[in-house]
């Protein structure tokens, strides 16, 4: 009995010892884990306080960037054709899409009252001529009689001559009126002013037409020269300095996305548009195959040569906030914000101007979370 009790006591002590050992081990493990967590937290806090950044060394250089600006194709020449006088359409010889040449007859008009006006003008000429012939005959007789001294006074002779000259002027005026009416008859024939395509026809036979804003609100025809067109773009002010008529551009249109067309700058406005603050450029585009149509929008790649030497940095090194544009320079293991002005961009690089020196280290992937004056450590990873 005593032996059995002793065995139980020893067993209980052994269990208690194991339990205490386990508790000690668990406590040790818990302390170790806690220390690891604290160390990890401290490491993270240190990393946040002193972030690792990748730095790039800057040097001066030049970019030859290409900017893409929207453009529009317009006819090289375009004209709205109205009737010169109020009249009616008698016959049409062309329609939309017709190819015409300079001088081709497009339509004939009729204005019956012009024939009456022409006949009346012709009658006035004859009337004035009759009056002139009578006054000329009177003057000639007086002039012949005046050769006999004392028969005709000088005043009567001068008045007869003045009457003759006045009647002759009336004859000339009547002839001018006749020619004006005759010229209006010529305006009843509508002819093409240049080679082109009829892009619009707004009337039918029998329609009443007249001058713009009086007899008609719409032109009879719209003629466009499409074999040669103008590519028109507006270049923002900051890119205008290096432009010249030597620049060559490439452009694409949505209708032919896989085609690239070329054109050369021909005309520069030489002034900025007051509303857009941009300069108008025009390029001539030859369109013999009629692939391009007036009114098409184009994406134009315009090369803009750099004028000044600047620091070339990756686009990711430049931070643009609502308040400022800056780069972050690594200065003695501390971040330093440096205000800059943007220049040209090309690919993944950008020209910047600011208080920088060749060889300065800039944060490659900058952002405004890296505060000014914050400690940083450079890492190449």
Secondary structure, DSSP 8 states (H G I E B T S, - for coil): -HHHHHHHHHHHHHHHHHHHHHHHHHHHHHHHHHHHHHHHHHHHHHHHHTEEE-EEE-EEE--EEEEEEEEEEEESSEEEE--SSSEEEEEE---TT-EE-TT-EEEEEE-HHHHHHHHHHHHHHHHHHHHHHHHHHHHHHHHHHTTSTTSS-HHHHHHHHHHHHHHHHHHHHHHHHHHHHHHHHHTTEEE-SSSEEEEEE---TT-EE-SBTTTBSS-SEEEE--SEEEEEEEEEGGG-TT--TT-EEEEEETTEEEEEEEEEEEEEEEEE-TTT-EEEEEEEEE-TT--S-TT-EEEEEEEEE--S-EEEEEGGGEEE-SS-EEEEEE-SSBEEEEEEEEEEEETTEEEEEES--TT-EEESS--TTS-TT-BEEE---
